[in-house]
Amino acid sequence: MACVDVDMKGTQPGVTGGNRHIDKKSNIVVTGHWDLGAIFDRDSRDIQGAFLHAIKQYNQNSTSRGLELHAFVDIISTADAFKISRLICRQFSRPVWAMVGSVQPDSFDTLHSYANTFQMPFVTPWFPENV
């Protein structure tokens, strides 16, 4: 299992653009926007809509925080492990902090394996019983 490394030209993964400031509650320097990767099954339109709505709502209310969320969304319609692996590698080559998604159980196994191998957080609204 391998993904090709991409030269990010010295950027900190997932944090790009904008002015820097320190979050008063956490003392963490926040800059620009954080990138999220998202993979959804073609039949998960309700979950896709909820995710995109949540991102939009967060970003509309983020002016005081100075931090926006950006999502790289891919839609899949197959359980073919090779195609899913290419899609996951493309997502991982972007400067994403975490993956979000809802996929079929056959696709979930592949996605879960890559997320564990590369220590990438993966958030999903369900968890298959047979994993």
Secondary structure as the mmCIF struct_conf table of DSSP 4:
data_model
#
loop_
_struct_conf.conf_type_id
_struct_conf.id
_struct_conf.beg_label_comp_id
_struct_conf.beg_label_asym_id
_struct_conf.beg_label_seq_id
_struct_conf.end_label_comp_id
_struct_conf.end_label_asym_id
_struct_conf.end_label_seq_id
TURN_TY1_P TURN_TY1_P1 LYS A 9 GLY A 10
HELX_LH_PP_P HELX_LH_PP_P1 THR A 11 GLN A 12
TURN_TY1_P TURN_TY1_P2 PRO A 13 GLY A 14
STRN STRN1 VAL A 15 ILE A 22
TURN_TY1_P TURN_TY1_P3 LYS A 24 SER A 26
STRN STRN2 VAL A 29 ASP A 41
TURN_TY1_P TURN_TY1_P4 ARG A 42 ASP A 43
HELX_RH_AL_P HELX_RH_AL_P1 ARG A 45 GLN A 60
TURN_TY1_P TURN_TY1_P5 ASN A 61 ASN A 61
TURN_TY1_P TURN_TY1_P6 THR A 63 GLY A 66
STRN STRN3 GLU A 68 ILE A 76
HELX_RH_AL_P HELX_RH_AL_P2 ALA A 81 SER A 93
BEND BEND1 ARG A 94 ARG A 94
STRN STRN4 VAL A 96 SER A 102
HELX_RH_AL_P HELX_RH_AL_P3 PRO A 105 THR A 117
TURN_TY1_P TURN_TY1_P7 PHE A 118 GLN A 119
STRN STRN5 PHE A 122 VAL A 123
BEND BEND2 PRO A 125 PRO A 125
TURN_TY1_P TURN_TY1_P8 GLU A 129 ASN A 130
#
